[in-house]
Amino acid sequence: MSLGRDEVLHVARLAELAVPDGEVERLVEQFNHILDYVARLDEVRPAGGPDVYVAGPASVTLREDVEDAVPLARPPAAMAPEFADGFFLVPRHGAMEDH
């Protein structure tokens, strides 16, 4: 995999970085060196190496990753000065007033 000038400029725009025109080619070269290095690291497969590290004793199993609502310690109405019909009530901002 390699990046060209357009991809590097796109990444710079996403990162909100101003890249001078004279530096773009240098960045393209540096990005491609990094990508080549990561690709080489990905090819390395340790034979008989150590197992993947898991914090804690080996007997501890990981819980199943299930999407679910997390119960709150207190209901939302108890945390709001004003709460009605499932909504937090807040004062109207002055800029929202009709003129």
C-alpha positions as CSV (number, residue, x, y, z in Angstrom):
1,M,0.0,0.0,0.0
2,S,1.2,3.5,-0.8
3,L,-0.1,6.9,-0.6
4,G,0.1,9.6,-3.2
5,R,0.0,13.4,-3.1
6,D,-3.8,13.6,-3.1
7,E,-4.2,11.1,-0.1
8,V,-1.6,13.0,1.9
9,L,-3.3,16.3,1.3
10,H,-6.6,14.7,2.2
11,V,-5.2,13.4,5.5
12,A,-3.8,16.9,6.2
13,R,-7.2,18.5,5.6
14,L,-8.8,15.9,8.0
15,A,-6.2,16.7,10.6
16,E,-6.7,20.5,9.9
17,L,-3.0,20.9,9.1
18,A,-1.6,23.5,6.8
19,V,1.0,21.8,4.6
20,P,3.2,24.0,2.5
21,D,3.5,22.9,-1.2
22,G,7.2,22.3,-0.8
23,E,6.6,19.8,2.1
24,V,4.0,17.6,0.4
25,E,6.5,15.4,-1.5
26,R,8.5,14.9,1.7
27,L,5.4,13.9,3.6
28,V,4.4,11.5,0.9
29,E,7.8,9.8,1.2
30,Q,7.6,9.7,5.0
31,F,4.1,8.3,5.0
32,N,5.1,5.6,2.6
33,H,8.1,4.6,4.7
34,I,5.9,4.3,7.7
35,L,3.3,2.2,5.8
36,D,6.1,-0.1,4.4
37,Y,7.5,-0.6,7.9
38,V,4.0,-1.5,9.3
39,A,3.4,-3.9,6.4
40,R,6.8,-5.6,7.2
41,L,5.8,-5.9,10.9
42,D,2.5,-7.4,9.9
43,E,4.4,-10.2,8.1
44,V,6.3,-11.2,11.2
45,R,4.6,-14.2,12.9
46,P,6.3,-15.4,16.1
47,A,6.7,-19.1,16.1
48,G,6.2,-20.6,19.5
49,G,6.3,-17.1,21.0
50,P,4.5,-16.1,24.2
51,D,0.8,-16.2,24.5
52,V,-1.2,-13.0,24.2
53,Y,-1.1,-11.1,27.5
54,V,-4.3,-10.9,29.5
55,A,-4.3,-8.9,32.7
56,G,-5.0,-11.0,35.8
57,P,-4.9,-14.7,36.4
58,A,-5.4,-17.1,33.5
59,S,-8.5,-18.5,35.3
60,V,-10.3,-15.2,34.8
61,T,-12.5,-15.3,31.8
62,L,-13.7,-12.2,29.8
63,R,-17.3,-11.4,29.8
64,E,-19.3,-11.7,26.6
65,D,-19.4,-8.4,24.8
66,V,-23.1,-7.6,24.7
67,E,-24.6,-4.2,23.8
68,D,-27.1,-3.3,26.5
69,A,-28.3,-0.3,28.4
70,V,-26.2,0.4,31.5
71,P,-28.5,1.0,34.5
72,L,-28.1,4.3,36.2
73,A,-27.4,4.7,39.9
74,R,-30.3,7.2,40.0
75,P,-33.1,7.9,37.6
76,P,-32.7,10.9,35.3
77,A,-35.5,12.8,37.1
78,A,-33.5,12.7,40.3
79,M,-30.5,14.4,38.6
80,A,-32.4,17.3,37.0
81,P,-33.9,20.4,38.5
82,E,-36.9,20.0,36.2
83,F,-37.8,16.8,34.3
84,A,-41.1,16.0,32.6
85,D,-42.3,13.3,30.2
86,G,-38.7,11.8,29.8
87,F,-37.1,15.2,29.0
88,F,-34.8,17.6,30.9
89,L,-36.5,21.0,31.1
90,V,-34.1,23.9,30.7
91,P,-34.7,27.7,30.6
92,R,-35.1,29.1,27.1
93,H,-32.0,30.9,25.9
94,G,-32.5,34.6,25.1
95,A,-31.2,34.2,21.6
96,M,-34.1,31.8,20.9
97,E,-36.8,34.3,21.8
98,D,-39.0,35.4,18.9
99,H,-38.5,39.1,18.0
